Amino acid sequence: MRFIPLLLPAFLLSLAAPASAAGLDDPFATDALLPLKPSPMLAGRVGGAPCATDLPATALAAIDAVDLALCNNPQTREIWANSRAQAAQLGVAQSAWLPGLSARATGSRIFTEARDYNQNSAALTLSWLLFDFGQRSANVDYARQLLNAALATQDATVQTLFLAALQTYYTAQATQAAVFSASEAERAASEAFKAADSRYQVGAGTPADRLQAKTALAQATLNRIRAEGDARNAQGALANALGFDAQQKIVLAALPALAPETAFQKDVDALIAEARARRPDLKAAEAQFRAAEANVGYARALGRPTLSLATGPTWQDVGGVVTQGGNIGLTVNVPLFTGFQTTYSVHSAAAQADARAAQRDRLNAQIALDVWKAYQSLTTATQSLLTTTDLVASAEQSERVALGRYKAGVGTVLDLLTAQSALASARLQRIQATLDWNVYRASLAQAMGALDYTLLQGSAAVEGRP
């Protein structure tokens, strides 16, 4: 029987062998539960492209902007660190199933009237919690559900950053297109002024016509200057969102010619059901609720008995007399009364579970509204985009006719300026419709919980200016 304590440390080492094979840094392989850094969406890139930190050599496309925003934004590092911390907490909970091994050594010098002598002792103790009525199981389940919540929260945060990056990128594109539109309006106003001035010089036009044309040209110039300022601010905001200083020069790739899709036009009930199955924030809320339920079980188990094993060899040297031995024993701990601590701990944990359930149900209802609003916004943007195509085409034709009539002397300058103003307005509405369509398409994908790189891939359409 005395050899049993000596054999148990070897038994413990044999238990640790698989952990050594898996790696001492992570014996429970919790890192394998984590997604790619810094975003679970990076796996969606063609070829598994690495995380980007510098501007591409070519003009910046939307997919490049998202890469840079996700890789350089401190928030992605924060959520990645939170997920790693929660994965480590799962390892902490799992470690409670393994025995513990501790060593103790003491040494002292004893002084007496008869003689002085040394007294030394050492012991190696293995302790193992054998039975606990579900404490460890509940704690592991609690930690696992919190890890699931952290991973789902990471996914939701990534999609939020993804959408923000796209909004900033498309806003920069829209302001750049607005500069082009304002420059075209200024060129047209300049041509109208030259025509009015020519007619005035030969006596075919009135001073009022010339002044109206000059005023329109000054207004067009002012609009172009303001558009250029808005474009510079949008470029600075984009550079900041990508992790660079605001003065960083960024060349934007031309947007592809849009062919509005109608694939999203499905039964709204089906879209809402799909969103509830995919939304990472709802998954996080569900995991938080399940973690709270596990915490209720843990609180109940704290008031139940535990059974522990303790064993190990001992060694003692007292004045040169050496003795060796060992011990083995079982300990039963029965909490008889804790001042109602367990009772109130269970009440608190149950109330927290009810709160988590309410949060989950509230979010579940909010998802229906998110999908409905995003769906209607994209439907409106799609129809607007199709309509503004015809609007710009008719406004361009009207402006050409008005200019020709005015030069021919059969039209008024007011007709020309009105047509030019209508064309400038139509172009701006086309730019806004393009911005809305791109943003609302991404917003619907986020509302569905499906915003990733596939939204931006495979669209090798003919490039053109909106």
C-alpha positions as CSV (number, residue, x, y, z in Angstrom):
1,M,0.0,0.0,0.0
2,R,2.9,2.4,0.7
3,F,4.0,2.3,-2.9
4,I,0.7,3.8,-4.2
5,P,1.7,7.4,-3.3
6,L,5.0,6.9,-5.1
7,L,3.3,5.6,-8.3
8,L,0.7,8.4,-8.5
9,P,3.1,11.1,-9.7
10,A,4.1,8.9,-12.5
11,F,0.4,8.4,-13.3
12,L,0.0,12.2,-13.3
13,L,2.8,12.6,-15.8
14,S,1.2,10.0,-18.1
15,L,-2.0,12.1,-18.0
16,A,0.1,15.2,-19.0
17,A,1.7,13.4,-21.9
18,P,-1.1,14.2,-24.4
19,A,-1.0,17.8,-23.3
20,S,2.7,17.8,-24.0
21,A,2.1,16.4,-27.4
22,A,-0.5,19.1,-28.1
23,G,1.9,21.8,-26.9
24,L,2.4,23.2,-23.4
25,D,1.3,26.7,-24.6
26,D,-2.2,25.4,-25.4
27,P,-2.7,21.8,-24.1
28,F,-6.5,22.0,-24.5
29,A,-6.2,23.4,-28.1
30,T,-8.4,26.4,-27.4
31,D,-6.7,28.5,-30.1
32,A,-8.1,26.1,-32.7
33,L,-11.5,27.4,-31.8
34,L,-10.6,31.0,-32.9
35,P,-11.3,32.3,-36.4
36,L,-8.7,33.9,-38.6
37,K,-7.1,37.1,-37.4
38,P,-8.4,39.8,-37.4
39,S,-11.6,38.8,-39.2
40,P,-13.5,35.6,-39.8
41,M,-14.3,37.0,-43.2
42,L,-10.7,36.9,-44.4
43,A,-11.2,33.3,-45.5
44,G,-13.7,34.6,-48.0
45,R,-11.0,36.3,-50.0
46,V,-9.9,34.6,-53.3
47,G,-6.7,32.7,-52.6
48,G,-6.8,33.5,-48.9
49,A,-5.0,36.8,-49.3
50,P,-3.0,38.0,-46.2
51,C,-4.0,40.9,-44.1
52,A,-3.2,44.2,-45.9
53,T,-1.4,47.1,-44.2
54,D,-0.3,49.3,-47.2
55,L,-2.1,50.9,-50.0
56,P,-2.1,48.7,-53.2
57,A,0.1,49.7,-56.1
58,T,-3.0,50.1,-58.3
59,A,-6.1,52.3,-57.8
60,L,-8.0,51.5,-54.6
61,A,-11.0,49.3,-55.1
62,A,-13.8,48.7,-52.6
63,I,-12.4,45.3,-51.6
64,D,-9.0,46.8,-50.9
65,A,-10.6,49.5,-48.8
66,V,-12.3,46.9,-46.6
67,D,-9.1,44.9,-46.3
68,L,-7.2,47.9,-45.0
69,A,-10.0,49.0,-42.7
70,L,-10.3,45.6,-41.1
71,C,-6.6,45.1,-40.8
72,N,-5.6,48.5,-39.5
73,N,-8.6,49.4,-37.3
74,P,-7.7,49.0,-33.6
75,Q,-11.2,47.7,-32.9
76,T,-10.5,44.5,-34.8
77,R,-7.4,43.9,-32.6
78,E,-9.5,44.6,-29.5
79,I,-12.2,42.0,-30.5
80,W,-9.6,39.5,-31.5
81,A,-7.9,39.9,-28.1
82,N,-11.3,39.5,-26.3
83,S,-11.9,36.2,-28.2
84,R,-8.4,34.9,-27.3
85,A,-9.0,35.9,-23.6
86,Q,-12.3,34.0,-23.5
87,A,-10.8,31.0,-25.2
88,A,-8.1,31.0,-22.4
89,Q,-10.9,31.1,-19.8
90,L,-12.4,27.9,-21.4
91,G,-9.0,26.3,-20.8
92,V,-9.1,27.5,-17.2
93,A,-12.4,25.8,-16.7
94,Q,-11.3,22.6,-18.4
95,S,-8.2,22.5,-16.2
96,A,-10.4,21.8,-13.1
97,W,-10.9,18.2,-14.4
98,L,-7.2,17.4,-14.0
99,P,-5.4,16.7,-10.8
100,G,-3.0,19.1,-9.2
101,L,0.6,18.3,-8.1
102,S,2.4,20.4,-5.5
103,A,5.8,20.1,-3.8
104,R,6.6,21.4,-0.3
105,A,10.0,21.6,1.4
106,T,11.0,23.1,4.8
107,G,14.3,23.4,6.6
108,S,15.1,24.7,10.1
109,R,17.9,24.7,12.7
110,I,16.8,23.6,16.2
111,F,18.7,24.9,19.3
112,T,18.3,23.1,22.6
113,E,20.3,22.9,25.8
114,A,21.4,19.3,25.0
115,R,22.3,19.8,21.4
116,D,21.7,21.7,18.1
117,Y,20.4,19.8,15.1
118,N,18.8,20.3,11.7
119,Q,15.2,19.5,10.9
120,N,14.3,19.1,7.2
121,S,11.2,17.8,5.5
122,A,9.7,17.5,2.0
123,A,6.4,16.3,0.6
124,L,4.9,15.8,-2.8
125,T,1.1,16.0,-2.8
126,L,-1.3,15.0,-5.6
127,S,-4.9,16.4,-5.1
128,W,-7.8,15.5,-7.3
129,L,-11.4,16.6,-7.1
130,L,-13.2,13.4,-7.9
131,F,-16.9,14.4,-7.7
132,D,-18.6,17.7,-7.3
133,F,-22.3,17.3,-8.4
134,G,-21.8,19.3,-11.6
135,Q,-19.7,22.3,-10.6
136,R,-17.0,21.7,-13.2
137,S,-19.4,20.7,-16.0
138,A,-21.5,23.8,-15.5
139,N,-18.4,26.0,-15.3
140,V,-17.0,24.5,-18.6
141,D,-20.4,25.0,-20.3
142,Y,-20.5,28.6,-19.0
143,A,-17.0,29.3,-20.4
144,R,-17.8,27.6,-23.7
145,Q,-21.0,29.6,-24.2
146,L,-19.2,32.8,-23.4
147,L,-16.6,31.9,-26.0
148,N,-19.4,31.3,-28.5
149,A,-20.8,34.7,-27.6
150,A,-17.3,36.4,-28.0
151,L,-16.8,34.8,-31.4
152,A,-20.3,35.8,-32.6
153,T,-19.7,39.4,-31.3
154,Q,-16.4,39.4,-33.2
155,D,-18.3,38.5,-36.4
156,A,-20.9,41.1,-35.8
157,T,-18.3,43.8,-35.1
158,V,-16.4,42.9,-38.3
159,Q,-19.6,43.2,-40.3
160,T,-20.2,46.6,-38.8
161,L,-16.7,47.8,-39.6
162,F,-17.1,46.2,-43.1
163,L,-20.2,48.3,-43.7
164,A,-18.6,51.5,-42.3
165,A,-15.6,51.0,-44.6
166,L,-17.9,50.6,-47.6
167,Q,-19.9,53.7,-46.7
168,T,-16.7,55.8,-46.4
169,Y,-15.3,54.4,-49.7
170,Y,-18.5,55.0,-51.6
171,T,-18.9,58.4,-50.1
172,A,-15.5,59.3,-51.4
173,Q,-16.4,57.9,-54.8
174,A,-19.7,60.0,-54.8
175,T,-17.9,63.2,-53.9
176,Q,-15.3,62.6,-56.6
177,A,-18.1,62.0,-59.1
178,A,-19.8,65.2,-57.8
179,V,-16.6,67.1,-58.7
180,F,-16.7,65.8,-62.2
181,S,-20.4,66.7,-62.5
182,A,-19.8,70.2,-61.1
183,S,-16.9,70.6,-63.6
184,E,-19.2,69.6,-66.4
185,A,-21.9,72.0,-65.2
186,E,-19.2,74.8,-65.0
187,R,-18.1,74.0,-68.6
188,A,-21.6,74.1,-69.8
189,A,-22.3,77.4,-68.0
190,S,-19.1,78.8,-69.5
191,E,-20.2,77.8,-73.0
192,A,-23.6,79.5,-72.3
193,F,-21.9,82.7,-71.2
194,K,-19.7,82.8,-74.3
195,A,-22.8,82.3,-76.4
196,A,-24.7,85.1,-74.6
197,D,-21.6,87.4,-74.7
198,S,-21.2,86.8,-78.5
199,R,-24.9,87.6,-79.1
200,Y,-24.5,90.7,-76.9
201,Q,-21.4,91.9,-78.8
202,V,-23.2,91.7,-82.2
203,G,-26.3,93.3,-80.8
204,A,-28.5,90.2,-80.9
205,G,-28.6,89.7,-77.2
206,T,-29.6,91.9,-74.2
207,P,-27.4,92.9,-71.3
208,A,-29.8,91.0,-69.0
209,D,-29.2,87.8,-70.9
210,R,-25.4,88.3,-70.6
211,L,-25.7,89.0,-66.9
212,Q,-27.9,86.0,-66.2
213,A,-25.4,83.8,-68.0
214,K,-22.5,85.3,-66.1
215,T,-24.3,84.8,-62.8
216,A,-25.0,81.2,-63.7
217,L,-21.3,80.7,-64.5
218,A,-20.2,82.2,-61.2
219,Q,-22.7,79.9,-59.4
220,A,-21.4,76.9,-61.3
221,T,-17.8,77.8,-60.4
222,L,-18.8,78.1,-56.7
223,N,-20.5,74.7,-56.8
224,R,-17.4,73.2,-58.3
225,I,-15.2,74.7,-55.6
226,R,-17.5,73.4,-52.9
227,A,-17.6,70.0,-54.5
228,E,-13.8,69.9,-54.5
229,G,-13.7,70.7,-50.8
230,D,-16.2,68.0,-50.0
231,A,-14.2,65.6,-52.1
232,R,-11.0,66.4,-50.2
233,N,-12.8,66.0,-46.8
234,A,-14.2,62.6,-48.0
235,Q,-10.7,61.5,-49.1
236,G,-9.3,62.4,-45.7
237,A,-12.1,60.5,-43.9
238,L,-11.4,57.5,-46.1
239,A,-7.7,57.7,-45.4
240,N,-8.4,57.8,-41.7
241,A,-10.8,54.9,-41.9
242,L,-8.0,52.9,-43.6
243,G,-5.5,53.6,-40.9
244,F,-3.6,56.4,-42.6
245,D,-3.2,60.1,-42.0
246,A,-5.9,62.3,-43.5
247,Q,-3.4,63.9,-46.0
248,Q,-2.6,60.5,-47.5
249,K,-3.1,60.6,-51.3
250,I,-5.5,57.9,-52.4
251,V,-6.3,57.1,-56.0
252,L,-9.8,55.6,-56.3
253,A,-10.6,52.9,-58.9
254,A,-13.4,53.7,-61.3
255,L,-16.7,52.1,-60.2
256,P,-18.0,49.5,-62.5
257,A,-21.1,50.3,-64.5
258,L,-24.0,49.3,-62.4
259,A,-26.5,46.7,-63.4
260,P,-29.0,46.8,-60.5
261,E,-29.8,43.3,-59.3
262,T,-33.3,42.1,-58.4
263,A,-32.2,38.8,-56.8
264,F,-32.8,40.3,-53.3
265,Q,-36.5,40.7,-54.1
266,K,-37.8,37.6,-52.3
267,D,-40.5,36.9,-49.8
268,V,-39.7,39.3,-46.9
269,D,-40.8,36.6,-44.5
270,A,-38.1,34.3,-45.9
271,L,-35.5,37.0,-45.7
272,I,-36.4,37.6,-42.0
273,A,-36.2,33.9,-41.2
274,E,-32.8,33.7,-42.9
275,A,-31.6,36.7,-41.0
276,R,-32.6,35.2,-37.7
277,A,-30.7,32.0,-38.6
278,R,-27.5,34.0,-39.6
279,R,-27.3,37.2,-37.6
280,P,-24.1,37.0,-35.4
281,D,-25.5,39.4,-32.8
282,L,-28.5,37.1,-32.3
283,K,-26.1,34.1,-32.0
284,A,-24.2,36.1,-29.4
285,A,-27.3,36.9,-27.4
286,E,-28.4,33.2,-27.5
287,A,-24.9,32.2,-26.3
288,Q,-25.1,34.7,-23.5
289,F,-28.5,33.3,-22.5
290,R,-27.1,29.7,-22.5
291,A,-24.1,30.9,-20.5
292,A,-26.5,32.4,-17.9
293,E,-28.4,29.2,-17.7
294,A,-25.1,27.3,-17.1
295,N,-24.3,29.8,-14.4
296,V,-27.6,28.9,-12.6
297,G,-26.5,25.2,-12.5
298,Y,-23.1,26.2,-11.3
299,A,-24.6,28.3,-8.5
300,R,-26.8,25.4,-7.4
301,A,-23.8,23.0,-7.5
302,L,-21.8,25.2,-5.1
303,G,-24.1,24.2,-2.3
304,R,-23.6,20.5,-2.9
305,P,-20.9,18.1,-1.4
306,T,-17.6,17.4,-3.0
307,L,-15.3,14.4,-2.9
308,S,-11.5,14.9,-3.2
309,L,-8.5,12.6,-3.2
310,A,-5.1,13.6,-1.8
311,T,-2.0,11.5,-1.8
312,G,1.8,11.7,-2.0
313,P,5.2,10.7,-0.5
314,T,6.8,12.4,2.4
315,W,10.5,12.7,3.6
316,Q,11.8,13.9,6.9
317,D,15.3,14.3,8.4
318,V,15.4,15.2,12.1
319,G,19.0,15.4,13.5
320,G,20.2,12.9,11.0
321,V,17.3,10.4,11.5
322,V,15.7,10.0,8.1
323,T,12.2,8.7,7.7
324,Q,10.2,8.2,4.6
325,G,6.5,7.5,4.1
326,G,3.4,8.6,2.4
327,N,-0.3,9.2,2.8
328,I,-3.5,8.8,0.9
329,G,-6.9,10.0,1.9
330,L,-10.4,11.0,0.8
331,T,-12.1,14.2,1.8
332,V,-15.8,14.8,1.7
333,N,-16.9,18.4,2.1
334,V,-20.6,18.9,2.9
335,P,-21.7,22.6,3.1
336,L,-24.4,22.4,5.8
337,F,-25.2,26.1,6.1
338,T,-23.8,29.1,4.2
339,G,-26.0,31.8,5.6
340,F,-28.3,31.5,2.6
341,Q,-25.5,32.5,0.2
342,T,-26.2,29.6,-2.2
343,T,-29.9,30.5,-2.2
344,Y,-29.4,34.1,-3.2
345,S,-26.6,33.1,-5.6
346,V,-29.1,30.9,-7.4
347,H,-31.7,33.7,-7.4
348,S,-29.3,36.2,-8.8
349,A,-28.1,33.8,-11.5
350,A,-31.7,32.9,-12.5
351,A,-32.6,36.7,-12.7
352,Q,-29.6,37.2,-15.0
353,A,-30.7,34.4,-17.2
354,D,-34.2,36.0,-17.5
355,A,-32.5,39.3,-18.4
356,R,-30.4,37.6,-21.1
357,A,-33.5,35.9,-22.5
358,A,-35.3,39.3,-22.7
359,Q,-32.3,40.8,-24.5
360,R,-32.3,37.9,-27.0
361,D,-36.1,38.3,-27.6
362,R,-35.8,42.0,-28.1
363,L,-33.0,41.6,-30.6
364,N,-35.0,38.8,-32.4
365,A,-37.8,41.3,-32.9
366,Q,-35.4,44.1,-34.0
367,I,-34.0,41.9,-36.7
368,A,-37.4,41.9,-38.5
369,L,-37.4,45.7,-38.5
370,D,-33.8,45.8,-39.7
371,V,-34.4,43.5,-42.6
372,W,-37.7,45.3,-43.6
373,K,-36.1,48.8,-43.6
374,A,-33.0,47.6,-45.4
375,Y,-35.1,45.7,-48.0
376,Q,-37.4,48.7,-48.6
377,S,-34.4,51.1,-48.9
378,L,-32.6,48.9,-51.4
379,T,-35.9,48.5,-53.4
380,T,-36.2,52.3,-53.5
381,A,-32.6,52.7,-54.4
382,T,-32.8,50.2,-57.2
383,Q,-35.9,51.9,-58.7
384,S,-34.2,55.3,-58.3
385,L,-31.1,54.1,-60.0
386,L,-33.0,52.9,-63.0
387,T,-35.1,56.1,-63.2
388,T,-32.1,58.4,-62.9
389,T,-30.5,56.7,-65.9
390,D,-33.4,57.9,-68.1
391,L,-33.5,61.3,-66.2
392,V,-29.8,62.0,-67.1
393,A,-30.3,60.9,-70.7
394,S,-33.3,63.2,-71.2
395,A,-31.7,66.1,-69.4
396,E,-28.6,65.9,-71.6
397,Q,-30.7,65.9,-74.7
398,S,-32.8,68.8,-73.4
399,E,-29.6,70.8,-72.7
400,R,-28.2,70.2,-76.1
401,V,-31.4,71.3,-77.8
402,A,-31.7,74.4,-75.6
403,L,-28.1,75.4,-76.4
404,G,-28.6,74.8,-80.1
405,R,-31.8,76.9,-80.1
406,Y,-30.2,79.7,-78.2
407,K,-27.2,79.8,-80.5
408,A,-29.6,79.8,-83.5
409,G,-31.4,82.8,-82.0
410,V,-34.8,81.0,-81.5
411,G,-34.4,80.2,-77.9
412,T,-34.1,82.3,-74.7
413,V,-31.2,82.3,-72.3
414,L,-33.7,81.4,-69.5
415,D,-34.6,78.2,-71.4
416,L,-30.9,77.4,-71.7
417,L,-30.0,78.1,-68.1
418,T,-33.1,76.1,-66.9
419,A,-32.0,73.1,-69.0
420,Q,-28.4,73.3,-67.7
421,S,-29.7,73.5,-64.1
422,A,-31.9,70.5,-64.7
423,L,-29.0,68.5,-66.2
424,A,-26.8,69.3,-63.2
425,S,-29.5,68.3,-60.8
426,A,-30.1,65.0,-62.7
427,R,-26.4,64.2,-62.6
428,L,-26.3,64.8,-58.8
429,Q,-29.4,62.6,-58.4
430,R,-27.7,59.9,-60.4
431,I,-24.6,60.1,-58.1
432,Q,-26.8,60.0,-55.0
433,A,-28.8,57.0,-56.4
434,T,-25.5,55.2,-57.1
435,L,-24.2,55.9,-53.6
436,D,-27.6,54.8,-52.1
437,W,-27.7,51.6,-54.1
438,N,-24.1,50.5,-53.1
439,V,-24.6,51.3,-49.4
440,Y,-28.1,49.9,-49.1
441,R,-27.1,46.7,-50.8
442,A,-24.4,46.3,-48.2
443,S,-26.8,47.3,-45.5
444,L,-29.2,44.5,-46.5
445,A,-26.4,42.0,-46.4
446,Q,-25.5,43.1,-42.9
447,A,-29.1,43.0,-41.8
448,M,-29.1,39.4,-43.1
449,G,-25.9,38.6,-41.3
450,A,-24.2,37.8,-44.6
451,L,-21.9,40.8,-45.2
452,D,-18.5,39.5,-46.4
453,Y,-16.1,39.7,-49.3
454,T,-18.4,37.7,-51.7
455,L,-20.5,40.9,-52.0
456,L,-17.5,42.6,-53.8
457,Q,-16.2,39.7,-55.8
458,G,-16.9,38.5,-59.3
459,S,-18.2,41.8,-60.6
460,A,-15.9,42.3,-63.6
461,A,-18.3,44.7,-65.2
462,V,-17.5,47.4,-67.7
463,E,-16.1,50.3,-65.7
464,G,-17.6,53.8,-66.1
465,R,-18.3,57.0,-64.3
466,P,-21.6,57.3,-62.5
